Structures are given as structure tokens and as C-alpha cells.
Amino acid sequence: VAAIIVRLRGARLINWIQDLFPEVAVALGVKSIVALSPLLVRVRNYSLRVAHSNVVLGDRMAGRLHAYGIPQQHTQVIHNWSDGRDITPVGHDQNRLRHEWGLDGKFVIGYSGNMGRAHDFQTLVDCADMLKNASNVAFLFIGSGAQQGWIKDQMLAHEIHNVHFKPYQPRDMLALSLSVPDIHIVSLLPSLEGLIVPSKFYGIAAAGRPVLNIGDKDGEIARILNECACGHTVEPGDASGAAQYIRTLAGNRTLAETLGTNARQAFDRSFDKTIAMKKWSALLDS
């Protein structure tokens, strides 16, 4: 619709692509979309071809557009962001949430955000099962979503008691809540690589915490973790690899803190809000 209006009015179109639809719906098995997908892709690609620019969230997403024949000069990567002034690393001894949530002295593995269908939680549940008798380890889920009920049921079924569930936190509490974990989980089904980029990574990096990524080892987040030395990726199903990485960091807090420092440094270099705004300003001014 916007492409037609832009052509009629002599304006310029910039598409900002957060998720690539209808491919996301098809990958998640939404049957009502599958039959319409070829038509929807053609219509969507028309909009991409006539746009002045298509802003995507990562290189894998840009690759998807190039595979459709969208010229590289009409595609630009601008990462999503967090505000590094609002979200800063908070030490455990200054973080009242760790005390209020009964997590003092624990090595905390956190998942913060939407527990949706695009994420692999089976591997995380299996990992938690392997670590349920580790007295120094706790799992923390902050948020909600379509799979939250399933996760809770699985934790009960496996008698995993070192797990805590908390609701979404207010924006002004994010620096505290994101700093509670010693390491954060990020997950994306490999079939969705290039269609979605888990934007929770940017807040995690702002909070100066490392990431255990469950997903494609050549995925967008995996590449960032490798380049910035701020985390590790395991493929879906590799619960033992995830558990071993957690054991390593739980036994070496200095290494965990170093990875977290690397995450914040990478954030300051590439993912702060001010950096993204400068790129957007340059694009719009052009």
C-alpha cells in the first residue's frame, strides 16, 4: 500500500523490516498463510524493489533480500538498539532484586522477554534438568509468552526446583532486572535465521552480561558473539553442551565477568541508541 501511495505522490519509500513476513508465518506452520505465501511474497518484494532503501536488522536478513533479487544498494543494515544511558551494568551487591528474589550467592541463568514460538525452549529445559541438583545454580525467567505455560509444566514434570518466574519489569527497572543474571539465554529456531533477529541481545549487552545462544552457529547473534568474544552458541538439542558451558562459567566467575565486559564494550562500539540514530539520520538526510 505504501509503495503505491509513494509512487502516486512522488515521495520516497523506506521499508524498515523487523521480521520478514510471510516467511516467518510459513516457518512456524501457520496453515492459513501457507497457501497465500507465494502471492504475499510477490507483493512484498514489489515494495522492496521500488523502495529508496530497505533497512534490515542484520547481515543474514540482508542476504535473504539479496536472494530475492533486491539490489544491495537498496539494502542497509541498521541494528536495533538499547539506550546505554538507561541500561548499565549493576553489580550484584548493588542489585536489590537479587536479594528480593532470593538469588544471593547463586550463579543465575536468565531468560528475559517473550517466551514465544520462535524460540527453542526444549534445549533449555533439558539443560535445567541436568543442572537441577547444582546448589549454586538458579534459572530465572522474566516475561511471558505462548510457551510460558509449557515451560512451567516441564519444570514441574522434571522436578526442577531451582527455577524462578517473574513478570515483565517496568522500563525503569530494566538495568536492575537485566543485571540479575550472570548469563542470559538467547534463542532462535534455525529455520528463522534471516527472518528475525532476537533484539533482546542489545539490552543484555548494555547490562554487561554474556550470552548463551541456542540456535544456528552461523546465525546473526552467533556471529556477533564470536566477533565480540561475549558468549557462546550451542545448536538446538545440545543441552549437554549448554550445561557444560554454564558449569564452566559458574566455576570461573572471572571469565564470566570478562565476557560481560566484552559485551558492554561491543555495545558501546556498535549497538547503542546514539549509533543507530546517527545511521538513521544519515539515511533520511540522503
C-alpha positions as CSV (number, residue, x, y, z in Angstrom):
1,V,0.0,0.0,0.0
2,A,2.8,2.4,0.9
3,A,4.6,1.7,-2.3
4,I,1.6,2.6,-4.4
5,I,1.0,5.9,-2.5
6,V,4.7,6.8,-2.7
7,R,4.6,6.4,-6.5
8,L,1.5,8.5,-6.8
9,R,2.7,11.3,-4.6
10,G,6.3,11.4,-5.9
11,A,7.7,10.5,-2.4
12,R,10.5,8.1,-1.4
13,L,9.8,4.8,0.4
14,I,12.0,3.4,3.2
15,N,11.0,0.0,4.5
16,W,12.1,-0.9,8.0
17,I,12.0,-4.7,8.2
18,Q,11.8,-6.0,11.8
19,D,10.6,-9.5,10.8
20,L,10.3,-10.9,7.3
21,F,6.7,-11.9,6.6
22,P,5.1,-14.1,5.3
23,E,8.2,-16.3,5.7
24,V,8.0,-16.2,9.5
25,A,4.4,-17.4,9.5
26,V,5.3,-20.2,7.0
27,A,8.3,-21.3,9.0
28,L,6.1,-21.5,12.1
29,G,3.5,-23.6,10.3
30,V,0.6,-21.1,10.2
31,K,-1.6,-23.0,7.8
32,S,-3.8,-20.1,6.7
33,I,-0.7,-18.3,5.4
34,V,1.0,-21.1,3.6
35,A,-1.4,-21.1,0.6
36,L,-1.2,-17.4,0.2
37,S,2.6,-17.2,0.7
38,P,3.7,-17.0,-3.0
39,L,1.3,-14.1,-3.7
40,L,2.3,-12.3,-0.5
41,V,6.0,-12.7,-1.3
42,R,5.5,-11.2,-4.8
43,V,3.5,-8.2,-3.4
44,R,6.1,-7.7,-0.6
45,N,9.0,-7.9,-3.0
46,Y,7.4,-5.3,-5.2
47,S,7.6,-2.9,-2.3
48,L,11.2,-3.8,-1.6
49,R,12.2,-3.3,-5.3
50,V,10.7,0.2,-5.6
51,A,11.9,1.4,-2.2
52,H,14.6,4.0,-1.9
53,S,16.1,1.8,0.8
54,N,15.2,-1.3,2.8
55,V,16.6,-1.2,6.4
56,V,17.2,-4.7,7.8
57,L,18.5,-5.8,11.3
58,G,21.4,-7.9,10.2
59,D,23.6,-9.4,7.5
60,R,21.6,-12.7,7.4
61,M,18.4,-10.7,6.8
62,A,20.1,-8.7,4.1
63,G,21.2,-11.9,2.5
64,R,17.6,-13.1,2.3
65,L,16.6,-9.9,0.4
66,H,19.6,-10.2,-2.0
67,A,18.5,-13.8,-2.7
68,Y,15.1,-12.4,-3.9
69,G,17.0,-10.1,-6.3
70,I,16.7,-6.9,-4.2
71,P,19.8,-4.8,-5.2
72,Q,22.4,-4.4,-2.5
73,Q,22.5,-0.7,-2.9
74,H,18.8,-0.6,-1.9
75,T,19.5,-2.5,1.4
76,Q,21.1,-1.2,4.5
77,V,21.8,-2.9,7.9
78,I,20.9,-0.8,11.0
79,H,20.9,-2.9,14.1
80,N,18.2,-2.4,16.7
81,W,19.5,-1.0,19.9
82,S,19.2,-0.2,23.6
83,D,19.8,3.1,25.4
84,G,23.1,2.7,27.1
85,R,22.3,5.6,29.5
86,D,19.2,3.8,30.8
87,I,20.6,0.3,30.9
88,T,24.0,0.0,32.5
89,P,25.8,-2.9,34.4
90,V,24.7,-3.2,38.0
91,G,26.9,-5.2,40.4
92,H,25.3,-8.0,42.3
93,D,26.0,-6.3,45.7
94,Q,24.1,-3.2,44.5
95,N,21.2,-5.1,42.9
96,R,18.3,-5.3,45.3
97,L,16.4,-7.6,43.0
98,R,18.8,-10.4,43.5
99,H,18.1,-10.2,47.3
100,E,14.4,-9.7,46.9
101,W,14.2,-12.7,44.5
102,G,16.2,-15.0,46.8
103,L,19.2,-15.2,44.4
104,D,22.1,-14.1,46.6
105,G,25.1,-16.3,46.1
106,K,23.7,-18.1,43.1
107,F,25.0,-18.3,39.5
108,V,21.9,-17.2,37.7
109,I,21.0,-18.2,34.1
110,G,18.4,-15.7,32.9
111,Y,15.8,-15.6,30.1
112,S,14.2,-12.2,29.8
113,G,11.4,-11.3,27.3
114,N,8.9,-13.1,25.1
115,M,8.7,-16.9,25.5
116,G,7.3,-17.3,22.0
117,R,7.0,-19.9,19.3
118,A,10.1,-18.7,17.5
119,H,12.4,-19.9,20.3
120,D,13.7,-23.3,21.3
121,F,12.9,-24.0,25.0
122,Q,13.2,-27.8,24.9
123,T,17.0,-27.5,24.9
124,L,16.9,-25.1,27.9
125,V,14.5,-27.3,29.8
126,D,16.8,-30.3,29.2
127,C,19.8,-28.2,30.3
128,A,18.0,-27.2,33.5
129,D,17.2,-30.8,34.2
130,M,20.9,-31.6,34.0
131,L,21.7,-28.9,36.5
132,K,18.7,-29.2,38.9
133,N,20.9,-30.6,41.6
134,A,23.6,-27.9,41.4
135,S,23.1,-26.0,44.6
136,N,24.9,-22.9,43.3
137,V,22.8,-22.5,40.1
138,A,19.4,-21.0,39.5
139,F,17.3,-20.4,36.4
140,L,15.3,-17.2,36.1
141,F,12.5,-16.5,33.5
142,I,11.3,-12.9,33.3
143,G,8.4,-12.1,31.0
144,S,5.6,-14.2,29.4
145,G,4.5,-15.7,26.1
146,A,2.9,-18.5,24.3
147,Q,5.3,-21.1,25.6
148,Q,5.5,-20.0,29.3
149,G,2.8,-22.4,30.4
150,W,4.6,-25.3,28.7
151,I,7.9,-24.3,30.3
152,K,6.4,-24.3,33.8
153,D,4.7,-27.6,33.2
154,Q,8.0,-29.1,32.1
155,M,9.9,-27.8,35.1
156,L,7.3,-29.4,37.4
157,A,7.3,-32.7,35.4
158,H,11.1,-32.9,35.7
159,E,11.0,-31.8,39.4
160,I,13.3,-28.8,38.6
161,H,13.0,-26.6,41.7
162,N,15.9,-24.2,41.2
163,V,13.8,-22.1,38.8
164,H,12.1,-18.7,39.3
165,F,9.4,-17.0,37.2
166,K,8.9,-13.2,37.3
167,P,6.6,-10.9,35.2
168,Y,7.8,-8.3,32.8
169,Q,9.6,-5.5,34.6
170,P,8.9,-1.7,34.3
171,R,11.3,0.1,31.9
172,D,12.9,2.0,34.8
173,M,13.8,-1.4,36.4
174,L,15.5,-2.9,33.3
175,A,19.0,-2.0,34.4
176,L,18.4,-4.0,37.6
177,S,16.5,-6.9,36.1
178,L,18.9,-7.5,33.2
179,S,21.8,-7.3,35.6
180,V,20.4,-10.1,37.9
181,P,21.6,-13.0,35.7
182,D,25.2,-13.9,35.4
183,I,24.5,-15.1,31.9
184,H,21.5,-14.6,29.6
185,I,19.9,-17.1,27.2
186,V,19.1,-16.0,23.6
187,S,17.3,-18.5,21.4
188,L,16.0,-18.6,17.8
189,L,14.9,-21.6,15.7
190,P,17.5,-22.1,12.9
191,S,14.6,-22.0,10.3
192,L,14.0,-18.4,11.3
193,E,17.6,-17.1,10.8
194,G,17.5,-14.1,8.4
195,L,13.8,-13.6,9.2
196,I,14.1,-12.5,12.8
197,V,16.9,-11.1,14.9
198,P,16.4,-11.5,18.7
199,S,16.6,-7.9,19.8
200,K,16.9,-8.9,23.5
201,F,20.6,-9.2,22.8
202,Y,21.1,-5.4,22.8
203,G,19.7,-4.9,26.3
204,I,21.8,-7.9,27.6
205,A,24.9,-6.4,26.1
206,A,24.1,-3.0,27.6
207,A,23.8,-4.7,31.0
208,G,27.3,-6.1,30.5
209,R,26.3,-9.8,30.6
210,P,27.4,-12.7,28.4
211,V,25.1,-14.7,26.3
212,L,24.4,-18.4,25.8
213,N,22.8,-18.6,22.4
214,I,20.7,-21.6,21.4
215,G,20.5,-21.5,17.6
216,D,22.3,-21.6,14.3
217,K,26.1,-21.5,14.8
218,D,26.3,-19.3,11.7
219,G,23.3,-17.1,12.8
220,E,23.3,-13.4,13.3
221,I,23.7,-13.5,17.1
222,A,26.3,-16.3,16.9
223,R,28.4,-14.2,14.6
224,I,28.3,-11.2,17.0
225,L,29.2,-13.4,20.0
226,N,32.2,-14.8,18.1
227,E,33.4,-11.4,16.9
228,C,33.0,-9.7,20.2
229,A,34.0,-12.6,22.5
230,C,31.0,-12.2,24.7
231,G,29.3,-15.6,24.7
232,H,28.8,-19.0,23.2
233,T,26.4,-20.8,20.8
234,V,25.1,-24.3,21.0
235,E,22.8,-25.8,18.5
236,P,19.2,-26.8,19.4
237,G,19.3,-30.2,21.1
238,D,22.7,-29.8,22.5
239,A,21.6,-29.5,26.2
240,S,24.8,-31.1,27.4
241,G,26.9,-28.5,25.6
242,A,24.8,-25.7,27.2
243,A,25.1,-27.3,30.6
244,Q,28.8,-27.7,30.3
245,Y,29.2,-24.0,29.3
246,I,27.2,-22.9,32.3
247,R,29.3,-25.2,34.6
248,T,32.4,-23.6,33.2
249,L,31.3,-20.0,33.9
250,A,29.8,-20.9,37.3
251,G,33.2,-22.3,38.3
252,N,35.1,-19.3,36.8
253,R,33.3,-16.1,37.7
254,T,36.3,-14.0,36.5
255,L,35.8,-15.4,33.0
256,A,32.0,-14.7,33.1
257,E,32.8,-11.1,34.2
258,T,35.3,-10.7,31.4
259,L,32.8,-11.9,28.8
260,G,30.3,-9.4,30.3
261,T,32.8,-6.6,30.0
262,N,33.4,-7.6,26.4
263,A,29.6,-7.4,25.8
264,R,29.3,-3.9,27.1
265,Q,32.3,-2.7,25.1
266,A,30.8,-4.2,21.9
267,F,27.6,-2.4,22.8
268,D,29.3,0.9,23.2
269,R,31.1,0.4,19.8
270,S,28.1,-0.8,17.8
271,F,24.7,-1.1,19.4
272,D,24.0,2.0,21.5
273,K,20.9,4.0,20.6
274,T,23.0,7.0,19.6
275,I,24.8,5.0,17.0
276,A,21.6,3.7,15.4
277,M,20.1,7.3,15.4
278,K,23.2,8.7,13.5
279,K,22.7,6.0,10.9
280,W,19.0,6.7,10.6
281,S,19.7,10.4,10.3
282,A,22.3,9.9,7.6
283,L,19.9,7.7,5.7
284,L,17.0,10.1,5.9
285,D,19.2,13.1,5.1
286,S,20.4,11.3,2.0
